[in-house]
Every structure is written in structure tokens, then in C-alpha cells.
Amino acid sequence: MEHTQSVSENAAPLELIKTHCPYCALNCGLHLEVGADGIEGRSKWKESPLTEGALCSKGMTAHEQVHHEDRLLRPLVREGSDFTETTWDEALDRAADGFLRIARTNGAAANAVLSGGSLTNEKVYLVGKLARLGLRTPNVDYNGRFCMTAAGAAHSAAFGVDRMMTPLAELENAEVVVVIGANLSAAFPVALPKLLDGVRKRGGRVIVVDPRRSRFVKPDDLHLQLRPGSDTTLFNALLADVIHNGLIAGEFIRDRTNGFDLISRAMRMFDLEAAALDCDVPADDLREAARLIGSTRQTMYLHGRGPEQQVGGVDNVRAIINLGLACGHVGGPGRGINMLTGQRNGQGGREWGQRCNQLPAGRSIENDEHRAVVAERWGVTAADLPRTGLTYVEILEAAGRREINGLLAICTNMSVSAPDLNQVDAQMRALDHVVVIDPFFSRSARHADVILPGTTFAEESGTITTIEGRVVRIDQAVPPAPGRDDIEILRNLAERFGVAQHFEFETPEQVFTEMRAVSAGGPVDYAGMTYSRLRQSDGLFWPCPTIGHAGTPQLFTKRFATEDGRAHFAPVLETPPPEPISDHRPLVLTTGRELAQYLSGNQTMRIPAQNRIASRPVLEVHPDTATAARLVEDELVRITSSVGTSTVAWRANPDLRPDTLFLPYHWPECNRLVAAHLDPICKIPAFKYTAVAIQPAPAGTLGANELAGQDPASVHTNETIRT
Ligand code: SF4
């Protein structure tokens, strides 16, 4: 651990611990100020990579969670409808016994593990290993299934790996930036809006593809305010136009890609005018966008959850990739097709084996060569490794059918984050044995039989892989308040599952050392990274195969990571939504982030400053739509979908399409409305398209603030918790 010192107001020396904000994937660097009583505050880490000490309000208050009065400090076990404190040994015994009993009676696959994108790489690795070797279940997945899997599947198929290909600082060399379905103002408020300002100041252009106009969009930007669900059609139209106008990168296509001829033939049939009608975007705007994009090699694409969280999510991303490939926008300065990872360690979370189809270091669980390598490095046989299991939503659905009976949930809050929440509560109730590891009592913990208090970001060391694919270190600032950290909990469970020999780790660095060895030669190679190298540098980008290797900030300069070394085009067409808008439900609900809150709010909703900014869900409605629905200012609105009804506050937003509504997903009122429709390839839920109707809420209806259990902080005391 590296220590520097500062002086507090009363002149007592404070230790400054370098770490990174625990919320989004930018991982803004910060110093935690540690005094005799623990964390006393935070200060700027001005030399931190990319963000140089800047923080949004969430990052400024993140340290307040560490000593928060709501922290779970002692293990809890269910006694009827109450939770009672107990010893670690008793809680761990009950946790493990439940899973072992289920495995004996119903088979190993009747247990499942769901985890979160906030975990350090070390914990991700251990979660996957514990599921495969300890529980011997194929059913392990994480909440990145809700955000990054469409991007991941599309990039892996086209390029061979899924990682941001061009570092964000390269925006300084971009002439055109295309931002697709990403609200940079709310989701990435630090660094990205400023980098876009730099592009504009240099005379570059920003093109935004989004049904909603967010604050980062400026008057001179070209905003393609497309109809929700028409992303593939829009990008096909742009591709058809660049081909038609000879703006493609012929040499690049010939030397470095496969499959262009097929795409090119298909695009000849494409009618831009018809596409413009379908997308509800002026045809001239599409032509202007195609001209801007195709007239320079220095175009960067930043795609977020807008095109991805749909039933055609993978195809939407492939359509973006097709356009970028055709124009040669990869593999160099100022150009790249970049996914914007959302959660803190959403990138590392999809590298280290907590997905149902994946082994550590980006290896495939169905690839026999990959299985053999991991088995050999784990000291087991390949036959010991389960095959592909169920994804997140499929695990919950299997629980509802009583095909899965035991669930270990680690820092994931399905009772807010998963689609179709009315079903999720029923599915969770159907489980025989639920064990939750979390620093705070979450809505999902209401269903637990055993709750093991987890670790906050300041109480552990480890590594995180940022939005860019940069591996950075976090350092422990204070000891874990509950007395043991998450790695110890996982090891304690492994001991009880009879696989202690595979979990002989005392420190996160020891786990990382094993991970490096397991990753050597794999698709995601960390072998050359060490904790001290990570601290001495601005972090290291994978692949980094040897100690002397400088890391790889820019991917694909000479070859792609596919077997043939070439990038792959794939023809795609728009996938219609399973439940399109109709006379009965004529509006499209889209969901996303509120700047002040994070994911299910289990941390940020406990922090007063964040709640002062955003304390409840507010539906955004175009003023014309509000008038047509006879909504009344300062009164509530009722939203009805095919699976649920919610009553919330609303506000007019003229920057939305009139046929589109927006609701932040941090409160259960949102996902209660979203059906569990999944992309068939990657199984991401279609959070961005729900057909709904709105009407004024009947007088006397309870609003979101008054609904029981709304505030997670109100659910928990440290003594006994009544469900
Ligand atoms: Fe940075 Fe994201 Fe944390 Fe805000 S929430 S400080 S943008 S890492």
C-alpha cells in the first residue's frame, strides 16, 4: 500500500490512500483521507489517469458509505420472518449446508450464483471458481448481463475480443464523434463531455443518435432523434449511403476484413428514403451524417445501452460495427468503435469467469482447448468443469419453476435491477435457500436465509479494469467493518464445500498472481501485470503478456483477435419488438440513469447529498404528450405496461420524442413495467423498449415516496430486520 500524508484542520496527519470511485466504469481516481477514526474525507488525486482528480457528486460522497450507520456489521440468519444476528461460523455453516443439501437432493445445477459488476477482478475470479469447483454448478452469471452483453457479443464476433479498442484520450484526435444511445451527462459526467467540447472547439463534429436529447448535446451537433427500436435500420442506411457515395475504405476492407461483399450487395437494395421514414429521421440528416462519418478516417463511435438493451441488441451493435469497418474507423489514433461500459468493473466482470458461458481470461467454456488450459492451471480435469449454464434472467425464471432452489447473490440486487419485478419477487420467494453477500441490506436481501456482511470499496485491495480496458489498483484504506472481507468469505465457503485446496489465498495479491498465470496466452492476457507495476504506472492495458511489456492501449493496429486475424462484417436487419406500441399502449418507455443515483441505489440512496438531488423516480414526458394525456402539473401519473403498473411523479421534457417516455431505473417503479424480453443471442433484457400507456393517477393514489419499502435505508436496522 502506498501512503502519503496530508494535514487535517486540527493538524493531525492524515494518510492519503489512492483509490478509485466505486460506481461507474470511468473509475475516477481519488484520495481517501484516513485518520485515527477511519475515513475522514476525500481529496483530489490530480495525477489519476484520464480523469485527473475530477469527480461527479457520487464520487465526492462515495466515502460516506464506508462508516454509514446502515452498514451490515454482523451475519444475519432468518428466524421465521425476522433476521437475527449470529456468529460468522454459524452463518457460514448455514449458508453452505443449504447449498450442499440442495445439491444432494436435486443435483448441483439446482444451485446458482449471481454476482455484480462492482466486484474487483480478484473477487470475480473467485466467484466463478467457487461456482465451478465448489458448487459444481453451470449456473453462474452477473448483472453485466443487463448492460454489456450485447456489446460484448457483437465485438467478440466481429473482432475476437470485447474491449474498448481506442483509449478515450484519443478523442483529442477525432474529427467526428458518433455518440449512440449514451447519455454522457448522466452516465459519464466526468471527462467525456469535456473531451467532446475539445472536438467541437477544433472544428470537429459530434453526431448523436438517441430518441432523447441529453444535456451534453450542443446546438451545432447533428442529432438523429430516431424512433426507438430503429437503430439497425438507421445504421444500415448510413452504410448504404457511404457505399453509394464511394466513401468506403477499400484497401482496409480488402486487407483486414471478411464478409464485405455480402453486405455490399445487401446494401444496394437499401432505400434511404424508406429508412428515414422508418426511423422518423429526415433523410437529409441521414445523408449529412453519412457524409461526415465517411469523409474522414478520424471518426470515433461511442455506443451505450440505447442500441444494446433491445431484443435486437447484438444486431444493432453489429450494424454500428459494419459502418465503422466499412470506413476503416479502427486500429489507429482518433478512430475506433468503442463500447461504453457502465458499471465500475463491468469490463473485468466480463473477463474473469463469472458469466455462464465463460472461463477466466475471456476463455470460452465450450472451447475444449480453453477448458483444458483452465483445468490444468486449476489442478482439475476438464471434465470437472461444467458447461454453459443459464443467464441471469433465466436463472430467476428457473427459480420460479422450482428448477433452481439455491441462490448465492453477491452484490447484486435483482429486486430492483431485473426486468418484470412482480415476477422476480415471486421467483425469489420460490427459492429454498438464498444467501446474500452485501455491505447493505438490499431489497433482494428480504428474501435471504443468510446475510453475510460484505466489504465496501475502501476496505479491500484489488484491481479493477476500467471502461478503457486499463487495469488499475485500489488500495485498502481501513479494515473491513464486519471483521472479514469478501475474499475471506468466499474462501470460508470453499472450505465448507470441501475445495479449500483451490482457495488458499490470504491476500488479493495472491489471487491476482494466480489470475496472471491462468491468463497467460489467453484472449485476455494479464500475465505481465503485477500489483507494483500497476501502482507505478497509470494502470496497464491488456494484453500485457510479459513483465517487460508496456500494455496495449490501442487494439487492432495490425491484426484483429479473431482466428483469421481479420474483422468480420455481418449483415443484420431490424428486429421488431415482441410487444410493439399499439392503440392500447401507444408510447415507448425507455429507461436509464439519473446522475445522482447509481444502479439499484443500495449505496447512493443512503447518502443525503445524493437524495437531495434525486430522491424519487420522475417520469419524463414530452409536453404535447402530457397535454394529450391530460396530466396535471405536480400530480402523479400512472404508467401501465403488459406486466405492471407504476405511479410516479412526472415532468415535461421537450427534448424527448413525443412518442417516447423516460424513467430512471434506480427505483422498482421502473422495472416493474419492463417485461423480460431478451435478445436471443446474448440474453440482455430489452430495457429500452416497453409499450406503455399513461394517464393521470386517480386522486389519493400513493406516490413513489410513500410506497412501502421504497427507501432501502428504511428497511434495515443493525439489530433485527423484519421482512
Ligand atoms: Fe467518476 Fe463515475 Fe464515480 Fe462519477 S460515478 S466520480 S463519473 S467514476
Residues whose N, C-alpha, C, O or C-beta is under 5 A from the ligand:
A	BS01	SF4	C21 Y23 C24 L26 N27 C28 L55 C56 K58 G59 P189 V190
